């Protein structure tokens, strides 16, 4: 097991995955909701914040990859699934383009699904090497 969050190699257990995911998600929302609006307010270049958000997403990707590799054991499938689970939240703002209360409710349901349900399912799947 490699518990280093900055390393893409290794595997992590359920509790470490949950702890890292919570920390990274909180960091992502702090950067997105507090720092990014400040950059826009003072008309600073937002590229720095966008790079920070991408780096946090990269760490979330490594976190997913390390957890999924425990029960998939196929690197290509693991990386593909990790990419989908990491960057699917970027497609959520497309749902806000439509007017109406129904699209906003669907958006909120998908936010809950993407940020809470998906990681919970990944955290609850047992590793393949249990019982050996």
Wavefront OBJ file of the C-alpha trace (Angstrom):
o trace
v 0.000 0.000 0.000
v 1.180 3.478 -0.841
v -0.530 6.083 1.333
v 1.289 9.017 -0.269
v -1.369 11.209 -1.845
v 1.170 12.774 -4.212
v 2.162 9.443 -5.761
v 0.102 7.862 -8.563
v 1.455 4.387 -7.772
v 0.193 1.925 -5.247
v -3.085 1.038 -3.620
v -5.054 2.478 -0.720
v -7.684 1.020 1.545
v -11.244 2.221 2.068
v -10.696 4.555 5.004
v -7.696 6.256 3.423
v -9.670 6.747 0.211
v -12.531 8.382 2.105
v -10.227 10.657 4.105
v -8.310 11.776 1.023
v -11.513 12.248 -0.974
v -13.075 14.438 1.707
v -9.920 16.545 2.048
v -9.520 16.965 -1.707
v -13.190 17.801 -2.246
v -13.129 20.412 0.515
v -9.960 21.892 -0.993
v -11.582 21.915 -4.443
v -14.666 23.743 -3.173
v -12.596 26.241 -1.167
v -10.553 27.098 -4.238
v -13.623 27.209 -6.467
v -15.955 29.163 -4.181
v -13.581 31.458 -2.282
v -10.379 32.014 -4.215
v -11.703 31.950 -7.792
v -14.329 34.697 -7.184
v -11.640 36.880 -5.599
v -9.502 36.547 -8.696
v -12.466 37.492 -10.866
v -13.454 40.387 -8.606
v -10.027 42.015 -8.755
v -9.620 41.152 -12.461
v -6.552 39.009 -11.907
v -5.659 36.264 -14.333
v -7.746 33.218 -13.309
v -5.355 30.780 -14.999
v -3.511 30.250 -11.689
v -6.716 29.147 -9.971
v -7.682 26.945 -12.912
v -4.297 25.230 -12.726
v -4.802 24.697 -8.967
v -8.222 23.180 -9.625
v -6.733 20.889 -12.269
v -4.000 19.763 -9.853
v -6.609 18.967 -7.202
v -8.547 17.007 -9.850
v -5.346 15.160 -10.685
v -4.958 14.151 -7.031
v -8.598 13.017 -6.990
v -7.818 10.947 -10.089
v -4.846 9.313 -8.328
v -7.028 8.704 -5.276
v -9.673 6.956 -7.405
v -7.020 5.008 -9.321
v -5.367 3.752 -6.147
v -8.692 2.576 -4.746
v -10.080 1.065 -7.960
v -6.891 -0.893 -8.675
v -7.671 -2.989 -5.588
v -10.730 -4.581 -7.149
v -10.259 -4.174 -10.923
v -6.624 -5.341 -11.304
v -6.590 -4.122 -14.929
v -4.635 -0.887 -15.313
v -6.383 0.300 -18.492
v -9.867 -0.275 -17.046
v -8.779 1.305 -13.782
v -7.447 4.450 -15.441
v -10.501 4.750 -17.704
v -12.928 4.402 -14.811
v -10.885 6.827 -12.718
v -10.922 9.424 -15.510
v -14.686 9.151 -15.865
v -15.299 9.391 -12.121
v -12.871 12.267 -11.673
v -13.885 14.553 -14.498
v -17.618 13.846 -14.804
v -18.403 16.854 -12.602
v -17.148 19.133 -15.372
v -20.182 18.184 -17.467
v -22.651 19.278 -14.761
v -22.756 23.005 -15.686
v -24.184 22.064 -19.080
v -27.415 21.240 -17.264
v -27.709 24.832 -16.017
v -28.020 26.185 -19.541
v -31.693 25.256 -19.726
v -34.232 27.441 -17.984
v -36.660 26.002 -15.541
v -36.926 24.523 -12.135
v -36.778 20.918 -13.341
v -33.302 21.289 -14.818
v -32.056 22.876 -11.591
v -33.473 19.997 -9.534
v -31.844 17.479 -11.865
v -28.595 19.421 -11.540
v -28.748 19.231 -7.728
v -29.521 15.519 -7.830
v -26.540 14.927 -10.118
v -24.270 16.999 -7.867
v -25.240 14.770 -4.949
v -24.700 11.693 -7.105
v -21.301 12.806 -8.401
v -19.822 14.113 -5.154
v -21.388 11.727 -2.615
v -22.858 8.555 -4.125
v -20.075 7.690 -6.597
v -17.248 7.909 -4.037
v -19.344 6.036 -1.472
v -19.868 3.160 -3.900
v -16.165 3.064 -4.763
v -15.267 3.110 -1.070
v -17.673 0.275 -0.237
v -16.541 -2.195 -2.914
v -14.282 -4.748 -1.232
v -10.780 -5.427 -2.504
v -10.160 -8.660 -4.439
v -7.381 -9.820 -2.137
v -9.594 -9.989 0.977
v -9.644 -13.450 2.464
v -6.320 -14.583 0.986
l 1 2 3 4 5 6 7 8 9 10 11 12 13 14 15 16 17 18 19 20 21 22 23 24 25 26 27 28 29 30 31 32 33 34 35 36 37 38 39 40 41 42 43 44 45 46 47 48 49 50 51 52 53 54 55 56 57 58 59 60 61 62 63 64 65 66 67 68 69 70 71 72 73 74 75 76 77 78 79 80 81 82 83 84 85 86 87 88 89 90 91 92 93 94 95 96 97 98 99 100 101 102 103 104 105 106 107 108 109 110 111 112 113 114 115 116 117 118 119 120 121 122 123 124 125 126 127 128 129 130 131 132
